[in-house]
Amino acid sequence: MIRFFILSLVLMTSVQASGGGKKPHSFRIVTTNFENLFDAEHDEGKKDFTYLPLVVKQAMPEAMAWCGEQTGFYREECFNLNWDQQTVDLKVQRIAEVLKKIVFPNLPDVIVVQEVENIKVLSQVAQALGPAFQAVLIEGPDERGIDTGMITRLPIKSKALHTFATEDGRPTRGILEVDVLYGHKLISVFANHWPSQSNPDGNRMAAGETLLKLAQAAQRKSDLVIAAGDFNTSEDDELNALKTYILPAFFDAEAEARTQGVDLGALATYSHKGVWASLDHIFVMKGTRLSRNGMNFGSTRIFTDNGAMIENYVFQGREESRPIRYNAKEGKGYSDHLPLSLSLKI
């Protein structure tokens, strides 16, 4: 009897220490811009000429003509960059190294990526992360062949690419929708890479309107709806798609974390001419089954590898800082964007 009492007490103590056996799990998501992750082969119909081995593009009149049309840095890069398989392998190795550090010791459940050429090279990244991961990418209409994609270790329920018409008629990257199962919960994740600042605001307004409609449809079926990626929207955009369509319906993980006083690790995810700005976001839709009772965004982080992914430089006589871009010759650096991560208790 005494032995039974002692055993029961030990078991009760163990259950209480473990939260009654019902500890909430953390769903981990990262959004990251790979900055021109191309393979070393030409995709027919795409203007991917900069990112080819020198011996290949120098033998292609079409490639040389394209390089000649570029200006400044882009012209020099196109004529001189030797983007061979070894260069691709080194960049993939560097990407995997960074991703494995972001939420150490556990890798993310979903990684939303921008600026990747095709499923072949994205699958190479997934394989470098481990056998549990699979890549998701559906080819879109971008003229250079740049797409959005995802890498996940969760079961995939469905996937679809949603294209939309832009104000100026220029083809742009679509919005990738992937439904994943997290235990018994259905999570809809939208990967975004909106038209850049060189495009009219109206192009990003079209992207924002499309995303909101897609998210509202997903809200009716899913336990959680997340939109992540590079939204290329500046605070001073005259027509601001985030303020018009997205922020009224979503929590902005970075903004919510800063309101809580969280040290995110960096001023923002991107720096241009010495000005830091967060073009990259993780948005969690309000009103879904898992977000109705409020969410804690205290785990939001901008990953810098303890500052190793940021460099100082001089701009117009001023000392500034920026993310360290990947250097194909040295195999160092990462991207002109910093990764953004979030863990949510589910």
C-alpha beads as a LAMMPS data file, in Angstrom:
LAMMPS data file: protein, C-alpha beads

346 atoms
345 bonds

1 atom types
1 bond types

-500.0 500.0 xlo xhi
-500.0 500.0 ylo yhi
-500.0 500.0 zlo zhi

Masses

1 110.0

Atoms # bond

1 1 1 0.000 0.000 0.000
2 1 1 2.809 2.384 0.913
3 1 1 4.631 1.486 -2.294
4 1 1 1.460 2.194 -4.309
5 1 1 1.043 5.576 -2.599
6 1 1 4.648 6.557 -3.317
7 1 1 4.345 5.456 -6.959
8 1 1 1.106 7.442 -7.383
9 1 1 2.730 10.532 -5.875
10 1 1 5.703 10.258 -8.232
11 1 1 3.409 9.912 -11.252
12 1 1 1.256 12.891 -10.203
13 1 1 4.366 15.043 -9.706
14 1 1 5.661 14.022 -13.136
15 1 1 2.372 14.909 -14.842
16 1 1 2.184 18.282 -13.081
17 1 1 5.755 19.099 -14.087
18 1 1 4.949 18.336 -17.709
19 1 1 1.836 20.521 -17.726
20 1 1 -0.544 17.603 -17.434
21 1 1 0.928 16.092 -20.597
22 1 1 -0.590 18.869 -22.726
23 1 1 2.265 21.280 -23.333
24 1 1 1.489 23.649 -26.192
25 1 1 3.646 23.054 -29.244
26 1 1 5.419 25.786 -31.179
27 1 1 4.687 26.221 -34.873
28 1 1 7.835 27.762 -36.339
29 1 1 7.847 29.786 -39.555
30 1 1 10.632 31.699 -41.297
31 1 1 10.472 34.036 -44.269
32 1 1 13.691 34.701 -46.153
33 1 1 14.769 36.212 -49.460
34 1 1 17.458 34.041 -51.084
35 1 1 18.456 36.892 -53.463
36 1 1 18.782 35.317 -56.886
37 1 1 19.029 31.613 -56.134
38 1 1 19.303 30.327 -59.704
39 1 1 20.503 26.976 -60.939
40 1 1 23.321 26.884 -63.517
41 1 1 21.132 26.045 -66.532
42 1 1 19.131 28.226 -68.904
43 1 1 15.354 27.928 -68.605
44 1 1 13.795 28.357 -72.035
45 1 1 11.805 31.568 -72.357
46 1 1 13.305 33.149 -69.216
47 1 1 15.876 35.949 -69.009
48 1 1 18.146 34.166 -66.539
49 1 1 21.309 34.959 -68.522
50 1 1 23.254 36.629 -65.699
51 1 1 23.135 33.392 -63.708
52 1 1 24.821 30.997 -66.110
53 1 1 28.388 29.688 -66.423
54 1 1 30.551 32.132 -68.388
55 1 1 31.387 29.515 -71.020
56 1 1 27.663 28.971 -71.625
57 1 1 26.462 32.563 -71.865
58 1 1 29.449 33.693 -73.919
59 1 1 28.363 31.136 -76.524
60 1 1 24.763 32.445 -76.509
61 1 1 24.135 35.544 -78.677
62 1 1 20.840 36.053 -76.859
63 1 1 22.639 36.146 -73.504
64 1 1 25.309 38.572 -74.709
65 1 1 22.638 40.852 -76.142
66 1 1 20.795 40.821 -72.804
67 1 1 23.987 41.671 -70.896
68 1 1 24.606 44.553 -73.288
69 1 1 21.201 46.032 -72.479
70 1 1 21.958 46.224 -68.751
71 1 1 23.588 49.228 -67.091
72 1 1 26.082 49.863 -64.298
73 1 1 26.571 47.077 -61.757
74 1 1 24.068 44.771 -63.474
75 1 1 25.876 45.043 -66.821
76 1 1 29.242 44.227 -65.262
77 1 1 27.763 41.344 -63.283
78 1 1 26.080 39.885 -66.349
79 1 1 29.264 39.915 -68.423
80 1 1 31.619 38.694 -65.696
81 1 1 29.741 36.482 -63.231
82 1 1 30.598 32.786 -63.582
83 1 1 27.483 31.142 -62.132
84 1 1 28.493 27.486 -62.416
85 1 1 27.354 24.442 -60.451
86 1 1 30.082 24.873 -57.854
87 1 1 28.824 28.419 -57.198
88 1 1 25.256 27.132 -56.827
89 1 1 26.375 24.383 -54.440
90 1 1 28.268 26.871 -52.265
91 1 1 25.270 29.204 -52.095
92 1 1 22.924 26.335 -51.179
93 1 1 25.405 25.237 -48.499
94 1 1 25.473 28.765 -47.075
95 1 1 21.660 29.027 -47.088
96 1 1 21.303 25.709 -45.265
97 1 1 23.912 26.769 -42.716
98 1 1 21.973 29.950 -41.886
99 1 1 18.561 28.249 -41.775
100 1 1 19.843 25.599 -39.375
101 1 1 20.927 28.330 -36.965
102 1 1 17.780 30.445 -36.992
103 1 1 15.677 28.531 -34.463
104 1 1 18.361 26.165 -33.157
105 1 1 18.105 23.409 -32.027
106 1 1 14.830 22.877 -33.939
107 1 1 14.470 23.669 -37.630
108 1 1 11.404 25.627 -38.819
109 1 1 8.182 23.858 -39.770
110 1 1 7.645 26.145 -42.770
111 1 1 10.162 28.294 -44.628
112 1 1 8.690 30.854 -47.030
113 1 1 11.254 31.848 -49.673
114 1 1 11.592 34.506 -52.322
115 1 1 13.862 34.877 -55.360
116 1 1 14.307 31.233 -56.252
117 1 1 14.335 30.114 -59.889
118 1 1 12.700 26.700 -59.891
119 1 1 11.787 23.562 -57.983
120 1 1 15.097 21.935 -58.885
121 1 1 17.308 24.392 -57.014
122 1 1 14.798 24.812 -54.166
123 1 1 14.765 21.023 -53.714
124 1 1 18.540 21.174 -53.403
125 1 1 18.103 23.470 -50.387
126 1 1 15.458 21.179 -48.894
127 1 1 17.772 18.189 -49.251
128 1 1 20.586 20.114 -47.558
129 1 1 18.303 20.680 -44.551
130 1 1 17.479 17.009 -44.157
131 1 1 15.272 14.180 -45.441
132 1 1 12.180 15.419 -43.567
133 1 1 11.875 18.498 -45.773
134 1 1 10.177 18.925 -49.131
135 1 1 10.133 21.879 -51.504
136 1 1 7.029 23.486 -52.973
137 1 1 7.150 25.750 -56.025
138 1 1 4.806 26.411 -58.937
139 1 1 6.289 28.254 -61.912
140 1 1 4.961 31.776 -62.392
141 1 1 5.105 34.397 -65.171
142 1 1 8.095 36.496 -64.003
143 1 1 10.277 37.262 -67.025
144 1 1 13.541 36.383 -65.241
145 1 1 12.045 33.175 -63.878
146 1 1 12.043 34.326 -60.240
147 1 1 9.417 32.583 -58.095
148 1 1 8.187 32.278 -54.532
149 1 1 8.374 28.903 -52.848
150 1 1 8.206 27.025 -49.575
151 1 1 10.131 24.344 -47.759
152 1 1 8.242 22.372 -45.128
153 1 1 8.448 19.253 -43.011
154 1 1 4.673 19.174 -42.476
155 1 1 2.190 17.130 -44.537
156 1 1 0.881 19.152 -47.474
157 1 1 -2.886 19.184 -47.955
158 1 1 -3.012 21.343 -51.097
159 1 1 -1.084 23.949 -53.082
160 1 1 -1.958 26.565 -55.686
161 1 1 -0.399 29.594 -57.394
162 1 1 -2.632 32.655 -57.732
163 1 1 -1.653 35.163 -60.415
164 1 1 -3.161 38.621 -60.791
165 1 1 -3.237 41.459 -63.305
166 1 1 -1.059 44.498 -62.531
167 1 1 -1.832 48.150 -63.178
168 1 1 0.793 48.456 -65.921
169 1 1 0.188 44.990 -67.364
170 1 1 3.665 43.740 -66.504
171 1 1 3.779 40.029 -65.532
172 1 1 4.750 39.515 -61.910
173 1 1 5.196 36.776 -59.345
174 1 1 2.016 35.112 -58.154
175 1 1 0.964 34.363 -54.586
176 1 1 1.678 30.767 -53.592
177 1 1 -0.890 29.170 -51.263
178 1 1 0.053 25.998 -49.392
179 1 1 -2.186 24.249 -46.854
180 1 1 -0.243 22.187 -44.297
181 1 1 -1.355 19.961 -41.447
182 1 1 0.068 20.698 -38.014
183 1 1 -1.235 17.748 -36.045
184 1 1 -4.995 18.004 -36.556
185 1 1 -4.847 21.729 -37.370
186 1 1 -5.049 23.061 -40.924
187 1 1 -2.781 26.047 -41.540
188 1 1 -2.930 28.075 -44.757
189 1 1 0.341 29.821 -45.628
190 1 1 0.617 32.400 -48.410
191 1 1 4.064 33.112 -49.885
192 1 1 4.430 36.624 -51.293
193 1 1 6.969 38.560 -53.320
194 1 1 5.190 41.710 -54.402
195 1 1 6.332 43.974 -57.280
196 1 1 9.401 46.010 -56.368
197 1 1 9.609 49.734 -55.713
198 1 1 10.544 50.286 -59.367
199 1 1 6.902 49.427 -60.173
200 1 1 3.914 51.747 -59.663
201 1 1 2.100 51.572 -56.332
202 1 1 -0.929 50.239 -58.204
203 1 1 0.866 46.955 -58.887
204 1 1 1.292 46.348 -55.166
205 1 1 -2.303 47.434 -54.567
206 1 1 -3.376 44.654 -56.944
207 1 1 -1.247 42.182 -54.967
208 1 1 -2.726 43.332 -51.662
209 1 1 -6.313 43.120 -52.863
210 1 1 -5.672 39.626 -54.234
211 1 1 -4.040 38.425 -51.015
212 1 1 -6.877 39.710 -48.849
213 1 1 -9.505 37.911 -50.948
214 1 1 -7.499 34.677 -50.861
215 1 1 -6.989 34.920 -47.103
216 1 1 -10.672 35.564 -46.476
217 1 1 -11.519 32.435 -48.456
218 1 1 -8.908 30.420 -46.537
219 1 1 -10.238 31.709 -43.233
220 1 1 -13.434 29.743 -43.748
221 1 1 -11.601 26.410 -43.926
222 1 1 -8.402 26.830 -41.894
223 1 1 -7.512 27.023 -38.215
224 1 1 -4.788 29.572 -38.912
225 1 1 -3.944 31.816 -41.888
226 1 1 -0.453 33.282 -42.325
227 1 1 0.872 35.547 -45.087
228 1 1 4.634 35.961 -45.265
229 1 1 7.315 37.147 -47.635
230 1 1 8.855 40.235 -49.212
231 1 1 6.079 42.794 -49.624
232 1 1 8.295 45.523 -51.139
233 1 1 6.071 48.205 -49.611
234 1 1 7.570 51.446 -48.359
235 1 1 6.072 53.437 -45.514
236 1 1 5.739 56.462 -47.807
237 1 1 4.015 54.682 -50.714
238 1 1 1.284 57.068 -51.837
239 1 1 -0.975 54.056 -52.366
240 1 1 -0.054 51.698 -49.538
241 1 1 -1.414 48.189 -50.035
242 1 1 -0.426 47.037 -46.545
243 1 1 -2.323 49.846 -44.826
244 1 1 -5.301 49.536 -47.169
245 1 1 -5.809 45.781 -47.344
246 1 1 -3.547 43.826 -45.003
247 1 1 -3.075 45.533 -41.643
248 1 1 -6.814 45.886 -40.885
249 1 1 -7.201 42.094 -41.229
250 1 1 -3.845 40.793 -39.938
251 1 1 -1.472 41.027 -37.002
252 1 1 1.990 42.207 -38.080
253 1 1 4.355 39.970 -36.063
254 1 1 7.224 42.473 -36.068
255 1 1 5.054 45.450 -35.096
256 1 1 3.317 43.455 -32.360
257 1 1 6.662 42.311 -30.949
258 1 1 8.097 45.828 -30.915
259 1 1 4.975 47.024 -29.088
260 1 1 5.769 44.390 -26.433
261 1 1 9.296 45.752 -26.121
262 1 1 10.921 42.705 -27.723
263 1 1 14.507 43.077 -28.938
264 1 1 14.205 41.661 -32.461
265 1 1 17.945 41.613 -33.080
266 1 1 18.073 44.239 -35.838
267 1 1 16.506 47.538 -36.867
268 1 1 14.743 45.917 -39.821
269 1 1 15.261 43.253 -42.502
270 1 1 16.580 45.383 -45.380
271 1 1 18.830 48.410 -45.889
272 1 1 18.914 50.663 -48.950
273 1 1 21.179 53.713 -49.191
274 1 1 21.701 53.624 -45.458
275 1 1 18.007 53.464 -44.560
276 1 1 16.741 50.325 -42.809
277 1 1 13.182 49.229 -43.571
278 1 1 11.195 46.049 -43.044
279 1 1 10.077 44.923 -46.475
280 1 1 9.738 41.380 -45.115
281 1 1 6.791 40.497 -42.911
282 1 1 4.950 37.656 -41.227
283 1 1 1.245 38.474 -40.991
284 1 1 -1.175 36.352 -38.918
285 1 1 -4.823 36.761 -39.852
286 1 1 -7.227 37.917 -37.169
287 1 1 -10.420 35.993 -36.466
288 1 1 -9.241 32.484 -37.305
289 1 1 -9.939 29.666 -34.849
290 1 1 -6.421 29.781 -33.402
291 1 1 -6.055 33.572 -33.311
292 1 1 -9.410 34.598 -31.785
293 1 1 -8.121 34.435 -28.222
294 1 1 -5.091 36.574 -28.997
295 1 1 -1.552 35.567 -29.881
296 1 1 1.864 36.152 -28.358
297 1 1 4.431 37.507 -30.806
298 1 1 7.268 37.693 -28.293
299 1 1 9.289 35.084 -30.198
300 1 1 9.584 37.233 -33.341
301 1 1 13.208 37.635 -34.391
302 1 1 15.266 39.103 -37.218
303 1 1 18.204 36.747 -37.627
304 1 1 21.695 38.276 -37.946
305 1 1 23.858 35.405 -36.624
306 1 1 24.938 37.686 -33.753
307 1 1 25.714 40.480 -36.192
308 1 1 27.838 38.354 -38.541
309 1 1 25.346 38.876 -41.381
310 1 1 25.608 42.693 -41.251
311 1 1 28.457 44.831 -42.552
312 1 1 29.424 48.478 -42.143
313 1 1 30.093 50.633 -45.175
314 1 1 30.362 54.288 -46.147
315 1 1 27.496 55.913 -48.057
316 1 1 27.796 59.569 -49.102
317 1 1 30.411 60.149 -46.414
318 1 1 28.322 58.522 -43.675
319 1 1 28.984 55.225 -41.930
320 1 1 26.004 52.952 -42.548
321 1 1 25.209 49.258 -42.278
322 1 1 23.476 46.626 -44.411
323 1 1 23.032 42.847 -44.766
324 1 1 26.024 41.115 -46.347
325 1 1 25.085 39.923 -49.837
326 1 1 26.246 36.536 -51.064
327 1 1 29.658 36.767 -52.768
328 1 1 29.860 34.155 -55.514
329 1 1 33.663 34.310 -55.710
330 1 1 34.236 33.811 -51.991
331 1 1 31.156 31.735 -51.107
332 1 1 30.469 34.104 -48.214
333 1 1 27.569 36.343 -47.206
334 1 1 23.911 35.441 -47.460
335 1 1 21.482 37.931 -49.016
336 1 1 20.531 41.601 -49.154
337 1 1 17.644 40.690 -46.801
338 1 1 17.772 39.258 -43.277
339 1 1 15.535 36.283 -42.356
340 1 1 12.501 36.880 -40.125
341 1 1 11.163 34.135 -37.849
342 1 1 8.165 33.546 -35.580
343 1 1 7.111 30.760 -33.212
344 1 1 3.464 30.453 -32.207
345 1 1 2.153 28.284 -29.380
346 1 1 -0.515 25.951 -30.728

Bonds

1 1 1 2
2 1 2 3
3 1 3 4
4 1 4 5
5 1 5 6
6 1 6 7
7 1 7 8
8 1 8 9
9 1 9 10
10 1 10 11
11 1 11 12
12 1 12 13
13 1 13 14
14 1 14 15
15 1 15 16
16 1 16 17
17 1 17 18
18 1 18 19
19 1 19 20
20 1 20 21
21 1 21 22
22 1 22 23
23 1 23 24
24 1 24 25
25 1 25 26
26 1 26 27
27 1 27 28
28 1 28 29
29 1 29 30
30 1 30 31
31 1 31 32
32 1 32 33
33 1 33 34
34 1 34 35
35 1 35 36
36 1 36 37
37 1 37 38
38 1 38 39
39 1 39 40
40 1 40 41
41 1 41 42
42 1 42 43
43 1 43 44
44 1 44 45
45 1 45 46
46 1 46 47
47 1 47 48
48 1 48 49
49 1 49 50
50 1 50 51
51 1 51 52
52 1 52 53
53 1 53 54
54 1 54 55
55 1 55 56
56 1 56 57
57 1 57 58
58 1 58 59
59 1 59 60
60 1 60 61
61 1 61 62
62 1 62 63
63 1 63 64
64 1 64 65
65 1 65 66
66 1 66 67
67 1 67 68
68 1 68 69
69 1 69 70
70 1 70 71
71 1 71 72
72 1 72 73
73 1 73 74
74 1 74 75
75 1 75 76
76 1 76 77
77 1 77 78
78 1 78 79
79 1 79 80
80 1 80 81
81 1 81 82
82 1 82 83
83 1 83 84
84 1 84 85
85 1 85 86
86 1 86 87
87 1 87 88
88 1 88 89
89 1 89 90
90 1 90 91
91 1 91 92
92 1 92 93
93 1 93 94
94 1 94 95
95 1 95 96
96 1 96 97
97 1 97 98
98 1 98 99
99 1 99 100
100 1 100 101
101 1 101 102
102 1 102 103
103 1 103 104
104 1 104 105
105 1 105 106
106 1 106 107
107 1 107 108
108 1 108 109
109 1 109 110
110 1 110 111
111 1 111 112
112 1 112 113
113 1 113 114
114 1 114 115
115 1 115 116
116 1 116 117
117 1 117 118
118 1 118 119
119 1 119 120
120 1 120 121
121 1 121 122
122 1 122 123
123 1 123 124
124 1 124 125
125 1 125 126
126 1 126 127
127 1 127 128
128 1 128 129
129 1 129 130
130 1 130 131
131 1 131 132
132 1 132 133
133 1 133 134
134 1 134 135
135 1 135 136
136 1 136 137
137 1 137 138
138 1 138 139
139 1 139 140
140 1 140 141
141 1 141 142
142 1 142 143
143 1 143 144
144 1 144 145
145 1 145 146
146 1 146 147
147 1 147 148
148 1 148 149
149 1 149 150
150 1 150 151
151 1 151 152
152 1 152 153
153 1 153 154
154 1 154 155
155 1 155 156
156 1 156 157
157 1 157 158
158 1 158 159
159 1 159 160
160 1 160 161
161 1 161 162
162 1 162 163
163 1 163 164
164 1 164 165
165 1 165 166
166 1 166 167
167 1 167 168
168 1 168 169
169 1 169 170
170 1 170 171
171 1 171 172
172 1 172 173
173 1 173 174
174 1 174 175
175 1 175 176
176 1 176 177
177 1 177 178
178 1 178 179
179 1 179 180
180 1 180 181
181 1 181 182
182 1 182 183
183 1 183 184
184 1 184 185
185 1 185 186
186 1 186 187
187 1 187 188
188 1 188 189
189 1 189 190
190 1 190 191
191 1 191 192
192 1 192 193
193 1 193 194
194 1 194 195
195 1 195 196
196 1 196 197
197 1 197 198
198 1 198 199
199 1 199 200
200 1 200 201
201 1 201 202
202 1 202 203
203 1 203 204
204 1 204 205
205 1 205 206
206 1 206 207
207 1 207 208
208 1 208 209
209 1 209 210
210 1 210 211
211 1 211 212
212 1 212 213
213 1 213 214
214 1 214 215
215 1 215 216
216 1 216 217
217 1 217 218
218 1 218 219
219 1 219 220
220 1 220 221
221 1 221 222
222 1 222 223
223 1 223 224
224 1 224 225
225 1 225 226
226 1 226 227
227 1 227 228
228 1 228 229
229 1 229 230
230 1 230 231
231 1 231 232
232 1 232 233
233 1 233 234
234 1 234 235
235 1 235 236
236 1 236 237
237 1 237 238
238 1 238 239
239 1 239 240
240 1 240 241
241 1 241 242
242 1 242 243
243 1 243 244
244 1 244 245
245 1 245 246
246 1 246 247
247 1 247 248
248 1 248 249
249 1 249 250
250 1 250 251
251 1 251 252
252 1 252 253
253 1 253 254
254 1 254 255
255 1 255 256
256 1 256 257
257 1 257 258
258 1 258 259
259 1 259 260
260 1 260 261
261 1 261 262
262 1 262 263
263 1 263 264
264 1 264 265
265 1 265 266
266 1 266 267
267 1 267 268
268 1 268 269
269 1 269 270
270 1 270 271
271 1 271 272
272 1 272 273
273 1 273 274
274 1 274 275
275 1 275 276
276 1 276 277
277 1 277 278
278 1 278 279
279 1 279 280
280 1 280 281
281 1 281 282
282 1 282 283
283 1 283 284
284 1 284 285
285 1 285 286
286 1 286 287
287 1 287 288
288 1 288 289
289 1 289 290
290 1 290 291
291 1 291 292
292 1 292 293
293 1 293 294
294 1 294 295
295 1 295 296
296 1 296 297
297 1 297 298
298 1 298 299
299 1 299 300
300 1 300 301
301 1 301 302
302 1 302 303
303 1 303 304
304 1 304 305
305 1 305 306
306 1 306 307
307 1 307 308
308 1 308 309
309 1 309 310
310 1 310 311
311 1 311 312
312 1 312 313
313 1 313 314
314 1 314 315
315 1 315 316
316 1 316 317
317 1 317 318
318 1 318 319
319 1 319 320
320 1 320 321
321 1 321 322
322 1 322 323
323 1 323 324
324 1 324 325
325 1 325 326
326 1 326 327
327 1 327 328
328 1 328 329
329 1 329 330
330 1 330 331
331 1 331 332
332 1 332 333
333 1 333 334
334 1 334 335
335 1 335 336
336 1 336 337
337 1 337 338
338 1 338 339
339 1 339 340
340 1 340 341
341 1 341 342
342 1 342 343
343 1 343 344
344 1 344 345
345 1 345 346
